[in-house]
């Protein structure tokens, strides 16, 4: 996450410097988080810490959740940072003119946000993807657990398209892919039990249907 935040801030500083001549706004930067949870607050805190090191005053940065968003709340801001899918969706549907930088979301989710909102990737609306290449994830799994031969993976509506690529990448590494498709609104726990019973390790793909607070609440 720290590496992601640093990449996020590097892009931020480029944008911020490019707009340095713009008139002062009530908030220079608005950070919108998908929810008020520990992981999102950790990311937001890291952003605030790095901004402070770059002499961006804390009073010039405003934080809110997607549920708290309103066009008036971000009026005059020079940059929006959206953390998570819900935050990206809210800003995509809003008529904001300042650059929007989305983070903490997989590429498939960002593409869905674009489709649903009618937007296109541009210098005004862009993202840093949460995804790591499948080959890199499998190589890391081999290094961490060299004895593992069966890799389990839960697939949701947005990660299911990666199954052929994952099977091919696993095969070239002499690994067997054990997969389960999680149906929308169905408990994750039953499919997770099957995976853990048949696999040596679980590979977590970025998919908001599975690895979110709402999904975890359905495991009981």
Residue pairs with C-beta under 8 A, 6 or more apart in sequence:
1 39
1 42
1 43
1 46
2 46
4 43
4 103
4 104
4 128
4 130
5 43
5 46
5 47
5 50
5 103
6 50
7 128
8 47
8 81
8 101
8 103
8 128
9 47
9 50
9 51
9 54
11 101
11 128
12 29
12 47
12 51
12 79
12 81
12 101
13 54
15 79
15 99
15 101
16 28
16 29
16 56
16 78
16 79
19 78
19 79
22 78
25 76
25 77
25 78
26 75
26 76
26 77
27 60
27 61
27 62
27 74
27 76
27 77
28 56
28 60
28 61
28 77
28 78
28 79
29 51
29 56
29 60
29 61
29 62
29 77
29 78
29 79
29 80
29 81
30 61
30 62
30 63
30 64
30 73
30 74
30 77
30 79
30 80
30 81
31 44
31 47
31 48
31 61
31 62
31 63
31 64
31 80
31 81
31 83
32 64
32 65
32 66
32 69
32 74
32 80
32 81
32 82
32 83
32 87
32 90
32 91
33 40
33 41
33 43
33 44
33 63
33 64
33 65
33 66
33 83
33 84
33 87
34 40
34 65
34 66
34 83
34 84
34 85
34 86
34 87
34 104
35 65
35 66
35 84
35 86
35 213
36 65
37 213
40 83
40 84
40 104
43 83
43 103
43 104
44 63
44 83
47 81
48 58
48 61
48 63
51 58
51 61
52 58
62 73
62 74
62 77
64 73
65 87
66 84
66 86
66 87
66 89
66 90
69 87
69 90
69 91
69 94
71 94
71 95
71 96
74 80
74 94
74 96
74 98
77 96
77 98
78 98
78 99
79 98
79 99
79 100
79 101
80 91
80 96
80 98
80 99
80 100
80 101
81 100
81 101
81 103
82 88
82 90
82 91
82 100
82 101
82 102
82 103
83 103
83 104
84 104
84 105
85 105
85 109
85 113
85 208
87 102
88 100
88 102
88 105
88 109
88 110
88 113
88 127
89 113
89 116
89 117
91 100
91 102
91 125
92 100
92 113
92 114
92 116
92 117
92 119
92 125
93 117
97 124
98 124
99 123
99 124
99 125
99 126
100 124
100 125
100 126
101 126
101 127
101 128
102 110
102 113
102 125
102 126
102 127
102 128
103 127
103 128
103 130
104 130
105 113
105 127
105 129
105 130
105 206
105 208
106 129
106 130
106 131
106 158
106 159
106 205
106 206
106 207
106 208
107 127
107 129
107 131
108 158
108 159
108 161
108 206
108 207
109 158
109 206
109 208
110 127
110 129
112 158
113 119
114 120
114 121
114 125
119 125
121 127
130 206
131 206
134 162
134 165
134 166
134 169
135 169
137 203
138 151
138 169
138 170
138 173
138 175
138 203
139 173
141 148
141 151
141 175
141 201
141 203
142 148
142 173
142 175
145 200
145 201
147 200
148 175
148 200
148 201
149 174
149 175
149 176
149 200
150 175
150 176
150 178
150 198
150 199
150 200
150 201
151 170
151 175
151 176
151 177
151 178
151 199
151 200
151 201
151 203
152 178
152 179
152 180
152 195
152 196
152 198
152 199
152 200
152 201
152 202
152 203
153 159
153 166
153 177
153 178
153 179
153 180
153 195
153 202
153 203
153 204
153 205
154 179
154 180
154 182
154 188
154 191
154 192
154 195
154 202
154 204
154 205
154 207
154 210
155 162
155 163
155 179
155 180
155 181
155 182
155 205
155 207
156 181
156 182
156 207
156 208
156 209
156 210
157 184
157 207
157 209
158 207
158 208
158 209
159 205
159 206
159 207
159 210
160 181
162 205
163 177
163 179
166 177
166 179
166 205
167 177
170 176
170 177
171 177
178 195
178 198
178 199
179 195
180 191
180 192
180 194
180 195
181 191
182 188
182 191
182 209
182 210
184 209
186 218
187 218
187 219
188 210
188 215
188 216
188 218
188 219
189 218
189 219
189 220
192 202
192 219
195 202
196 202
204 211
208 215
209 215
